[in-house]
Amino acid sequence: MLQCGGFFIYEGEMKYTKQPLSFQEQAKILLKRGLIADNDELCHFLSRVNYYRFTGYLYPFRKKGSDHFVDGTSLEKVKNIYDFDQNLRHFTLSTLEEIEISILRTQMVEKFTRECGPFCYTNKNNFSKSISVDMHNRIMKIISDNLERSDEEFVNRFRTKYSDEDYLPFWMISESNSFGLLSLIFKHLPYNVLIPLSKEYNLHSTVFISWIHSLSNVRNICAHYSRLWNRTLPIKPSIPDKKYHPEFHYQHNIRNDKYWVILAIMNYLIVKISIGRKPINTFIKLMNNYPQIRLDKMGFPPDWQSHPVFKI
């Protein structure tokens, strides 16, 4: 038996041995590591914000190779980032809501059903050749499970009125399933549906699929109240070809692993969806309330406000 940190290792198995700490004990650890804070204020903050969650915001302030924080790391400074991140999630969620409703719950539904009928999703042959039997079965199971849990009145009304039907029309399915499920359907749309829809946004279909997939993941991050600031995107969106979208290649390629690219994508799509509205303007107002935030940590270039990607 060996002990390693908070673990005991028994013949190849690792057992977790750390015990839970009181808020006072948590505060003591952070203060010992160099966080500048009033003890009572820090304890109160930790009673509202989980210690493990808070340390995600503290991590960039750690000295290299150490648990201690760099000089000047204060609770006030980190709380400012925490508050900014909360407002960033709200902004992102509201913007993604408009994209989700317009593209996935409206335009995709209209084009897919007009091409393949109200029950288009039930037949594997209505999808692109890229979809496997297992994937189609997975989609159908998710839909079935969600309907079983649904308490939506329109679901019960339809089943009562059309008792001989095994399935609901796709426009009802779209209202009772998640962004994630709809993005999965979007990925496997038949080309005679996907390509015309992509052309409406002046995008190559593979780029559009990539964008929707990445936005779905970002929505999940927001919905679970996870950190956006300083986060590396787990699902990176494709950057459009320079020939057709030079704005994404101005001076240097836009990084596709940080929030900066998500803002650029959301702004691009919303401008197409809502004439005259640019999310970048709302984002700038948000940043005016948090001038201390370092946007380079989110992949933003120095000239981000005047970047051509926002001049569309």
C-alpha positions in Angstrom: 0.0 0.0 0.0 1.3 3.4 -1.0 0.0 6.9 -0.1 0.1 9.6 -2.8 -1.4 13.0 -2.0 -5.0 12.4 -0.9 -5.1 8.8 -2.3 -4.1 5.4 -1.1 -3.1 2.9 -3.7 -3.9 -0.7 -3.1 -2.4 -3.1 -5.7 -3.2 -0.8 -8.6 -6.4 0.6 -7.2 -6.6 4.2 -6.0 -8.8 5.2 -3.0 -9.7 8.8 -2.3 -8.9 9.8 1.3 -9.4 13.5 1.5 -12.0 14.6 3.9 -14.5 17.5 3.4 -13.5 20.8 4.9 -15.5 23.5 6.6 -15.8 26.9 4.9 -13.4 28.3 7.6 -10.9 25.6 6.8 -11.2 26.2 3.0 -10.6 29.9 3.6 -7.5 29.2 5.7 -6.0 27.2 2.9 -6.6 29.9 0.3 -5.2 32.6 2.6 -2.2 30.5 3.4 -1.5 30.2 -0.4 -1.4 34.0 -0.7 -5.0 35.1 -1.5 -5.6 38.6 -0.3 -8.9 38.7 1.5 -10.8 39.4 4.7 -11.3 36.1 6.4 -15.0 36.6 7.2 -15.7 37.9 3.7 -13.9 34.9 2.2 -15.8 32.4 4.4 -19.1 34.0 3.4 -18.2 33.9 -0.3 -17.2 30.2 0.0 -20.5 29.4 1.7 -22.2 30.6 -1.5 -19.7 29.5 -4.2 -18.3 25.9 -4.0 -14.6 25.9 -3.2 -13.8 23.5 -6.1 -15.7 25.8 -8.5 -14.0 28.9 -7.2 -10.5 27.4 -7.6 -11.1 27.1 -11.4 -11.0 30.9 -11.5 -8.0 31.0 -9.2 -6.0 28.5 -11.2 -4.5 31.1 -13.7 -3.2 33.1 -10.7 -1.0 30.3 -9.4 2.7 30.5 -9.5 4.3 28.1 -11.9 4.9 24.8 -10.3 3.2 25.9 -7.0 -0.1 26.0 -5.2 0.6 29.6 -4.1 -0.8 32.6 -5.9 1.2 35.3 -7.6 1.6 38.6 -5.7 -1.5 40.8 -5.7 -4.1 38.0 -6.2 -7.1 39.3 -4.2 -10.6 38.0 -3.6 -11.9 41.3 -5.1 -10.0 40.7 -8.4 -11.1 37.1 -8.7 -14.7 37.9 -7.8 -14.8 40.5 -10.5 -13.8 37.8 -13.0 -16.4 35.4 -11.5 -19.2 38.1 -11.8 -18.1 38.9 -15.4 -18.2 35.2 -16.3 -21.8 34.9 -14.9 -22.9 37.8 -17.1 -21.0 36.4 -20.1 -23.0 33.2 -19.8 -26.3 35.1 -19.6 -25.3 37.0 -22.7 -24.2 33.9 -24.5 -27.3 31.9 -23.6 -29.7 34.6 -24.8 -27.8 34.9 -28.1 -27.7 31.1 -28.6 -31.5 30.9 -27.8 -32.2 33.1 -30.8 -29.9 31.0 -33.0 -31.4 27.7 -31.8 -35.0 28.8 -32.3 -34.4 30.3 -35.8 -32.1 27.7 -37.3 -32.8 24.4 -35.6 -36.4 24.8 -34.4 -37.7 26.7 -37.4 -35.7 26.7 -40.6 -34.4 23.1 -40.3 -37.9 21.9 -39.4 -39.5 23.7 -42.3 -37.0 22.4 -44.9 -36.8 18.8 -43.6 -40.6 18.3 -43.3 -41.4 19.9 -46.6 -38.8 17.6 -48.3 -39.6 14.4 -46.3 -42.9 14.8 -44.6 -44.0 15.5 -41.0 -42.5 12.3 -39.7 -39.2 12.8 -41.6 -37.0 11.9 -38.6 -38.4 8.4 -38.2 -37.0 7.0 -41.4 -33.2 6.5 -41.6 -33.3 6.7 -45.4 -34.4 10.4 -45.1 -31.0 11.3 -43.6 -27.7 11.6 -45.3 -25.7 8.4 -46.0 -23.3 9.4 -43.1 -25.8 8.3 -40.5 -25.5 4.7 -39.2 -28.3 2.5 -38.1 -26.9 2.8 -34.5 -26.9 6.6 -34.7 -30.5 6.7 -36.0 -31.6 4.3 -33.3 -29.9 6.5 -30.7 -31.7 9.6 -32.0 -35.0 7.8 -31.9 -34.4 6.6 -28.4 -33.5 10.0 -27.1 -36.7 11.4 -28.7 -38.8 8.5 -27.2 -37.3 9.0 -23.7 -37.8 12.7 -23.8 -41.5 12.2 -24.8 -42.0 9.7 -22.0 -40.8 12.3 -19.5 -42.7 15.2 -21.2 -45.6 16.9 -19.5 -46.2 19.2 -22.5 -49.9 19.6 -23.1 -49.5 19.5 -26.9 -48.0 16.0 -26.6 -50.9 14.7 -24.7 -53.4 16.4 -27.0 -51.8 14.9 -30.1 -51.7 11.4 -28.7 -55.3 11.6 -27.7 -56.5 13.0 -31.0 -54.3 10.8 -33.2 -54.1 7.6 -31.2 -53.3 5.5 -34.3 -50.0 7.5 -34.9 -46.8 6.1 -33.4 -44.9 9.3 -33.8 -45.3 13.0 -33.4 -44.6 15.5 -36.3 -41.1 16.8 -36.4 -42.2 20.4 -35.5 -43.5 19.0 -32.2 -40.4 16.9 -31.7 -38.3 20.1 -32.2 -40.1 21.8 -29.3 -39.6 18.9 -26.9 -35.9 18.1 -27.4 -32.6 19.8 -26.7 -30.2 21.8 -28.7 -27.8 18.8 -28.5 -30.3 16.4 -30.1 -31.3 18.9 -32.8 -27.7 19.6 -33.6 -27.2 15.8 -34.0 -30.1 15.7 -36.5 -28.7 18.8 -38.2 -25.4 17.0 -38.7 -27.1 14.2 -40.6 -29.6 16.2 -42.7 -29.9 15.0 -46.3 -27.9 17.2 -48.7 -31.0 18.5 -50.4 -32.0 20.0 -47.1 -28.6 20.9 -45.6 -27.0 22.6 -48.6 -29.9 25.1 -49.4 -30.0 25.9 -45.7 -26.2 26.4 -45.6 -26.3 28.7 -48.7 -28.8 31.0 -46.9 -25.9 31.7 -44.5 -23.3 31.7 -47.2 -21.5 28.8 -45.5 -20.1 25.5 -46.6 -22.2 22.8 -45.1 -19.3 21.2 -43.3 -18.5 24.5 -41.7 -22.1 25.1 -40.7 -22.3 21.6 -39.1 -19.1 22.3 -37.2 -20.5 25.7 -35.9 -23.8 24.2 -34.7 -22.0 21.4 -33.0 -19.6 23.8 -31.2 -22.4 26.1 -30.2 -24.4 23.2 -28.8 -21.4 22.4 -26.6 -21.1 26.0 -25.5 -24.8 26.1 -24.6 -24.2 23.1 -22.4 -21.3 24.8 -20.7 -23.6 27.8 -20.0 -26.5 25.7 -18.9 -24.3 24.0 -16.3 -23.0 27.3 -15.0 -19.4 26.3 -16.0 -16.6 28.7 -16.7 -16.4 30.5 -20.1 -13.6 32.9 -19.3 -10.1 31.5 -20.0 -11.6 28.3 -21.2 -10.2 26.2 -24.0 -13.2 25.0 -26.1 -13.5 21.2 -26.0 -15.2 21.2 -29.4 -13.5 23.6 -31.8 -15.5 25.1 -34.7 -14.1 25.2 -38.3 -12.9 28.4 -39.7 -14.5 29.3 -43.1 -12.3 29.3 -46.2 -10.3 32.5 -46.7 -11.5 32.8 -50.3 -15.1 33.2 -49.2 -14.7 34.7 -45.7 -11.5 36.8 -45.6 -12.8 38.5 -42.5 -12.0 35.3 -40.5 -8.4 35.5 -41.7 -7.6 39.2 -41.1 -3.9 39.6 -40.3 -3.9 36.2 -38.6 -6.4 33.4 -38.5 -9.0 33.6 -35.8 -8.2 31.2 -33.0 -10.8 28.4 -32.9 -10.2 27.2 -29.3 -11.3 30.2 -27.2 -14.5 32.3 -26.7 -13.4 34.8 -29.3 -14.4 32.6 -32.1 -17.8 31.8 -30.5 -18.5 35.6 -30.3 -17.6 35.9 -34.0 -19.8 33.0 -35.0 -22.8 34.2 -33.0 -22.5 37.7 -34.4 -22.3 36.3 -37.9 -25.4 34.2 -37.6 -27.5 36.7 -35.7 -26.8 39.4 -38.3 -28.3 37.0 -40.9 -31.2 36.1 -38.6 -32.1 39.5 -37.3 -31.5 42.4 -39.6 -30.0 45.3 -37.8 -29.0 43.4 -34.7 -25.4 42.8 -33.7 -24.5 40.9 -30.5 -21.1 42.5 -30.6 -22.7 45.8 -29.5 -24.3 44.1 -26.5 -20.9 42.5 -25.7 -19.1 45.8 -25.8 -21.6 47.2 -23.3 -20.9 44.2 -21.1 -17.2 44.8 -21.3 -17.6 48.5 -20.4 -18.8 47.3 -17.0 -15.7 45.1 -16.6 -12.7 47.1 -17.9 -10.2 45.0 -15.8 -11.0 41.8 -17.6 -8.1 40.5 -19.7 -9.7 39.4 -23.0 -6.5 38.0 -24.3 -7.2 35.1 -22.0 -10.3 34.4 -24.1 -8.4 34.6 -27.4 -9.3 38.2 -28.3 -6.8 40.2 -30.5 -5.8 43.7 -29.4 -8.0 45.3 -32.2 -11.0 43.1 -31.5 -13.6 46.0 -31.5 -12.7 47.1 -35.0 -12.0 43.6 -36.4 -13.4 42.9 -39.9 -15.3 39.9 -38.6 -17.8 42.3 -37.0 -18.1 44.6 -40.1 -20.4 42.2 -41.9 
